């Protein structure tokens, strides 16, 4: 039967049958246990109790049969591909049934809300969704006397409702799929390009994340194990490869698609969380969103207790989970510092007792680098807790003593890890120790820059904070010079996490703001100009992709350096005026910036609103 518009109507699925045939015939209440027939009335009367099948049951049984057939067909197809590969024949084309099945797994939005059209052309009305609701577990009835008291409140709600969303999934595991139906198999990314990107990540980039990001030595194995980890690692590799500009969008789009599709999955495995770690560590455009999401998913899988299991069980698997948890915490602390917001994870025992993890027999040499970061972020977290968010008020004078205390802690940290970390690394040379020194410089800049809070307008630097201000300027200058002059750090710009790039931008902007506001009283503007332009030249000489942060920062830094020169010129031309004006108040600032003196720039939409950020001359430098 067809509808008036010629389309076949969507079948209306009847409600679940809850009464047996005998009770329905006599129109009386059928009392039946959850285990099924016979019902109480049929038992008492010795009747045959039959529970009829509704349309939904028939559809479910047919669906199971169809899925089994499709799985058998897919297994045959995979075997045929192996045979053709061994005898050097072209592989058979991908199964259309498999692609169609995957596309139907995520119904379109219109089919879930209100009236829409399904993929096969059926009209779907709201009445067909009346019984839509959260999925529940089929569990035995519980009584108040069963078991002990619930450990956490959510257990009580789960016991009453059996909502699956309230139950934590099982521990993460690894599973291998015999088929490879990913964006490489679909032809979106050539296998040769994927292999090249994978080698770049495996042989160099993964060492910057302490070897946690990828446990596989072959792309083929990675693709079978985890499509989303494949997309994440290839996206990061394309970001760092200057010849992969056209591939970055393909990989990034696939990673976003898989992330969105899996957002509400009940189960995630270890490699899924690994993909979230990789993305949070390097992909600055999505790190804030993914970091918080990944921490919650990891907590669902009990990764926050993996540190204890590592110590007690001495298990390699538990140690791997602990490393993932550490990376997620590191990303969380980095983002809290960059954004000036509270960290998601507070007072975590694994972060505070990292020494026990390092002493475990299953710890590795890479774990020294990992735990060094954990130790440093403990200090930085205490600094954030002391100063709190920037509210535009000056830093209290009493904080001089706390600043000195944190400075001593940072000195002790670098002294210890300069000797403990390996001097040479197989893939990244001498970067481990040099990277620790870079983190040390940025931590000191973060600490001492707080003395500039609330110093807007013409407020001078308080006398009691002059030494701290001088230290902040000295550290920022030394940090940029360190990036430029040390060959290991200069090369490590392509590979280091986005946190270090953001802190590099902060150091440059800090010096430029100080030079504009205070002129030669605290630092020579020419020195700042030389450092900034040298850094721009270095960024542009790096073998990195177009979308790498170094390439995105270069045009903005160059424009800011130009304001230093233009500011000096304006000051010399107007030295007879009673008040000195800086670039923030000069009427020709926009003309100077937009005149093209800064050289070629890329699309402003790719960088963000630099003017809004760069021309905020309020000396509240924040966290």
N, C-alpha and C positions, 0 to 999 in steps of 0.2 A: 504494500500500500504506500502511496506517495502522498506527500503534502501538496497543498495547492500551488506552491511555487515549483513543483517538480522535484524537490529534494526528498530523499528518504528520511523519514523522521527518526530521531534518536530514540531507541527503545527505552520505555519507562521501566526501571528496575523496581520490582515489588519489594515490600518490606521483608525483613527477616521472619521466617516462619517460626513461631514460638509454641504453637499448640499442635498436638497430634491430630490425626485425621478423625479419630473417634470423638474427641472433645469438640473439634470444630463442627462436626456433623450435628451434635446436640447443642452447640452454642453455649458451652459451659466453660468455666475457667480451667485451664490445664496447668497443673502444678508439677513442674518437672525440674530435676536437679540440673546443674550446669554440665554434668557428665553426659546428659542426653536421655533418650527414652530407656525404659518405659516410664510413663508418668505415674503419679500416685493413684489416680482413678483406675487406670488400666491394670495396675498390679492388684488392687483390691477386687476387681471384677474378672481377673484372669483373662483380659482381652489382649489382642495383639496390638501393640502400640507402634504406630508408624508415623514418623515425622517427615512430611512431604518436602521435596526440594523446591525451593523458589528459584526464580530466574537467576538471582545472583549466584547461588550455589552452582548452578549449571555452567554459568559463565566462568566461574573460578576454576572448575574442573577442566573445562575446555582450554582455559588459559594455561594451566599447568602442563597439559598435554602439548600445546603449541610451543611452549618454552622448551620442553624437553626435545622436541623435534628440531627447533632452531639450534639448540646446543649441540645436538648430534651433527647437524649440518655444518656448524662452525668448526667442530673437531675434524670432520672430514676435509674441510677447506684448508685448515691449518696443516694437516698431513700432506695434502696435495702441494701446498706451498713449499714445504720442506723437500718433497721429492723433486719439484721443478728446480729448486735452488741447487740441489746436489748434482743434477744432470745438466745444469747450465741452460735451462729453458726459462722463458719469461714467466713471472709469477701470474697466477690467475687474478682476475679483477676482484676487488673487494665485494663481499656479499651485500646485496641491497637490503636483504632482510635484516641483517645486523645493524646497518646504518639506520634503517627505518625504526627498528626497535629502540635504539638509543635516543632517537629524536622524539619518540613518543613517551619516553620515561619522564620528561619534564613538560607537562601540558601547558599550553599557552595561557597567559593571564586571563584572557577572556573566557576560557573554559572553566576557570576556577571561581570567577566572580561574575555573577549576573549571566546575561545571555551572550553567547558568542558562537563561533563556528570551530569545530574540531578539525584536526589535520586531515581527516578523511572526508570532510565536507558536511558532516552531520550538524544539524542545528541543535545547540545545547541550551536548554531553558533553565531558569533558576529552580524550577520544581524538581529537576533531576539532582539537585545538590542539597535537598532538604536534610538528608541524613549524613551530610559531611560533618565530620568532627574529628577531634584528636584521636589517634590510635591508642588502643589499650592492650595490655597484656592479659592473656587468659590464665588466671592463677586461681588456686583454691581459695575458698572463703576463709577469712581470718576472724578470729574471735578475740575479745579483749584479754583472755587469759593466755593466748598463744605467745610464746617467746618472751624475751626480756623487754624492758622499756626501750623505746626507739632512741637511737643514738643522736640523730639530728631531726629537727622538725619536719623536713621534707619527707622522711620515712613514713610519718603518719599520714600525710596526704597521699603518698603513693599507695599505702596499704588500703586506703579507702577508695581510690579512683582507678588504680592500676594504669595511670597514664604513662606511656613509655617515655615521654619527654622528661619525666621527673626522675627516671632511673638512669644512673651513670652507666655508660657503655662499658663493655669489657676492656681489659687492658689492651693497649695498642699492640698490634702484631703486624707482621709482614706477610703479604700474600702475593703470589705470582699468578698473573693471568697468561694463559697460553697464547692469546691473541694480542695483536698490536694494532688496535684501531685508534690511533692517535693522529695528531695533526701532521705528523711525518708520513704516516701510512696514507692519509687522505691527499697528500701531495701539496699541502700548504707550505711545507718546508722541505727542501731537498735533503736527502739522506747525507750527501757529502757535506753540506753546510752544517747539518746537525752534528755530524761527527767532529768537524773542526771546532765548533763551539763547545762541544762536550770536552774535548781534549784541553781547550783553554781553561775551562773551569776546573777540571780534574787535576791538571798539572801545575796550576798556579793559583787561581782564585780561591780554591777551597782551603788553602793553607792560611789565608787571612781570617777564616772563620774557624781556625783551629782543627781542621779536618772533620768537622761535624756535619758539613752540608751534604756530602755525597759519599756513600760507602761502596759504591760500585765502580769497577774498573772498565766496564764495557757499556757503551750506550745501549746495546741490545738488551742487556740485563736490566738496566735502569728503566727502559721503556716497558718491559714486562712487569716490573715491580710497581712502578708508580708513574702514571701519566702526568700528575700534577707536579711531582718533583722534577720530572723531565722538563716540563714547561718552565718551572722556576729557575732551574740551573741554566737553561739555554737563554732565558731572558737576561739573567745577570751577565752571562758571557757575552751576549750581543751588545749589552750596554758598554762593555769594556773593549770591544773589538772595533777598530776604526773602519774595517771593511764590511761590517755587518749592520750598517745603518738601516738598510732596507729590511733586514731580518728582525730588528728589534720590535717593530710594531706587530709583526706576525706572532712572535713568541709572547710578547706582553699581552696581546689580545687573547691568546689561547690560555695563558695563565689566569687572567681575569675571568674568562668564561668558566674554567674549571672551578675556580674559587667560588664564584657566585652559585654555580650549580650544586656545590657540595656544602653550602653554608648550613643547611638544615639536615644534613646526613646524621643519622644516629651514631654510626661507627666511623671512627677515623683510625688510621694506623700510624705507625712510627714515621713512615716516610711522608705522610701527609703533614705531620707536625714539622718534619725536617724542611719541607717546602716552605712552610710559614716562617721558619727561622731564616732561611736564605732570603726570602723576600723582605722580611723586616730588617735585615742587616744591611741590605744594599739598595733597595728600591725606595728612595725617599718619598716618592709620590703616593705610596700606599702603606708605608711602614707604620704610621700611627694607627691606622685602622686595623691592619693585620696583626700587629703586636698584641693589642688588647684581646682581640678575638682568639688568637692562638693560645694565649695564657689561660683563658677559660676552657678551651678545648683540652689543653694539656692537663689542667686540674681535674677535668672530668675523667681523664684516663689515669689519674693518680700519679702523674709524673712528679708532683711536688714531694712525694714520699720516696721517690726512687733513690735519693741520696742515702736514706736510712737503709734501704735494701742493699745498696752497694756496700755499705760498711758491714752489715750483718751477714749477708749471703756471699759477698765477694763475687758477684755475678757480673759478667761482661754485658749482659743485656740490661741489667739495672744501671750499670755505669753509662751505657749509651743513653738511656732515658735521662739520667742525671745531667749529662752534658747538654742535651736538648733543653732541659729546664734552665740550666745556667745561661745558655744563649738567649733564651726568651727573657730571662731576668736582666741580662746585659742590655738587650734592646729596650726593655722597659725603662731602665735607669737612664740610658742615653736619651731617650725621647723625653723623659721627665725633665732632664737638664736642658735640652734644646728648647722645649716649649714652655718651661717654667711652670709645669703642672705636676700634681702629685703622681708618684709612681703607683701602678696598680698593685704590685706585690709589696707588702709591708712586713717587716720583722720575720723574714723567712729564715728558718734554722739552717737550711743548706747554704745560704749565702753567708751566714755568720760563722759557720763551722767548716769552711772550705779546707782547712788544714787536714781534717780527718779524711776527706775525700782524696786529697793528694797523697796521703799516707797509705791508702788502700792498695793492695797488691795488683788490682786491675787498672790502676791509673797509668797513664802514658806520659811521654815527654811533652806531648802537646797539651796535656792537662795543666802543666806548669804555666803556660801562657794563658790558658783559660782562667785558672784560679787567680792569676795576677790581676786580671781585669775585675774579677769578683771582689778581691780585696780593695782595689782602688775605688770601685763604685760604692763600697761601704763608707769610705771617707767622704766621697762627693755627696752621697745621700745625707750624711750628717750635716754637711754644709748647707744643702738645700733646706733641711729641716730648721736650721738656725735662722736663716735669712727669710725663709718663706717666700711667697709670691711678691712681685714688685707692686707696691701700692702707691708709688710716687713719693714716699716719705724718705728723708735722709736716713742713712744707717746710723744707729746709736753709737755714741763714742765708746760705750762699754764693750763693744764688740772687738775692740783692738786686741784684747787678750785672747778671745776665741780664735781670731784670725791667726794669731801667732801660734796657737795650739794646733790648728789644722795645718799650718805651714810645716810645723815640725813632723806631723804625721806623714805628710806627703814626702818630706825629705827621707824619712825612715823607709817609706815604701820604695822609692827609687833606689835607695842604697841596697836594700835586700834583693830586689828583682834584677838589678843590673848584674849581679853575680849569679843568681839562680837560673835565669833564662839562658837557653842555649845561644852560643855566640854565632853559630852558623846554622842555617836551615837549608834543607835540600832544595826547596823550590823557591824560596823568597830571600835567600842570601842572609844578610845580617840584619834584616828588618825586625826580627823579634825583639832584640834589645833596643834598636833604634825606635821601633814603634812604641815601646814602653816609655822611652824618654819623651816622645811626642805627646803621649797621653799625660805624662807628668807636667809638661809645659801647659797644656790646655787646662788641666785641673787647677794649676796655680792661677792662670788667667781668670778662670771661673771664680776662684776664691777672691782674688784681690779686686776684680772689677766691681764688686758689690759696693765699694766705698764711693763710687760715682752715682749711686742711686739718689734720686731726688735733687740732683744738682742741675736744675733747669734754669734757663734764663742767664742772668749774670752772676749766679752764685759761684764763688770761688771754691776751690778744694779746701775743706776744713784743715786747719793746721795739724790736728792730731792724726789726720789720715794722709799727710803728704808723703810719708815713707811708703805707705801701702800703695798710693797712686803711682809713685815712681816705680815700685816693683811691678805693678800691673803693666805699665808701659814697657818696662824692660823685658818682661816675659813675652809680651805680644811681639815685640821687635825680634827677640831671639828666636821665637817659634817660626816666624816667617823666614828668617834667615836660615834656620835649620832645614826647612823644607827645600830651600833653594840650593843650598851648598852641600848637603849630605847626599851622596849618590844613591844610597839605599833608600832613603826617605823620598827623594825626588822621584825615583822609579816606582816607589810604593804608592804614590798618589793614585796610580791606576791599579786598584785592587783593594785599597783600604776602605773601611765601611763609610757609609754616608755621614755618620756622626762626625768623623774627623774632617770631612769636607765642610760641614756646617760650622764646626769650630774654627776652621781656617778662615771662613768668611767672617765669622765673628771677630777674630783677631784683626783682620784688615779693617773692618768697619769701626772697630774700637779705636784704632790708631788714627783713622781719618777723622772721626768725630772729635777726638782730643786735639788733633792738629788744627781743625777748623775753629774750635771753641777757644782754645788757649794759645794757639799760635806757637811761637818759639819759646814760650815760658817753660814748657815741659818737654817738648820734642820739636825738632826742626821739620817743618812741612816738606822740605826737599827730601829729607831722609824717608819720610813716609811715601812720598811720590815714587822714589826710586825702588823701594821695596814692593810697592803695589804693582808698578808697571813691570818689574822683573818677574813677579809672580804671574801676571797675565801672560807674558811671553812664554813662561815655562808651561803654563796650562795649555796654551795653544800648540806647543811643540810635542805634547804627550800623545802616544798612540792609543787614543781612547775614542769611543763612539761619539756621535754627534750629541746624544742625549745624556752623556756623562756630566755629572755636576761640575767638573772642572771646566768643560766647554760652556756650560750654561752660566757659570759665574763670571767668566772672563770679560764679556762685554760690559756688564754692570760695574765691575771693578775698574775697568778702564775709564768709564764715564766718571766714576767717583774720583779717580786720580786726576782727571782733567779739571775738576772743581778746585783742587788744591792750587793748581797753576793759575786758573782764572781768578781765584780768590786773592792770590798775591798781587796779580795785576790790578785788580779793582782797588785793593788797599793802597797801592802806590799811587794810583791816579786820584784817590780821594783822601790823601793823608791830611788835608787841611780841614776836613770836616770834623766837628767836635766828637762825634761818636763813630766807632768802627763797626762796620756791618759785615757779617759773615755771609756765606753762600746761602744760608737758609732764608735770609731776609732781603738779599739783593734782588732788585726787580728784574735783572737780566739773567737770572739763574736758568730759567726754562730755555731761553734763547741759546745760552751757552751749551746746555746739555743736548738740545735738539739740533745743534748746528752741524753735527757730524764730525766734530773734532776728535771724538773718541774712536773713530775708525769704524770698520764694518761691524754691524750687529746682526743678530738673528731675530727672528720673529718675537715680538714682545710677549705674545701669548704663550711661548714656550718657557719663558723665564718667570713669569708672574709679575705683579705690579711692583717693579723695582723702585720707581719713584716714591711710592708710598712707604717703602721700607728704607731706602737709602737716604731719603731726605727728612727723616725724623731726627732732628738734631737735639731733641731732648736728651740730656745726658743721663737719663735713667737707663743705664745699660742693661739692667735686669739680670736674670740668671743666665 
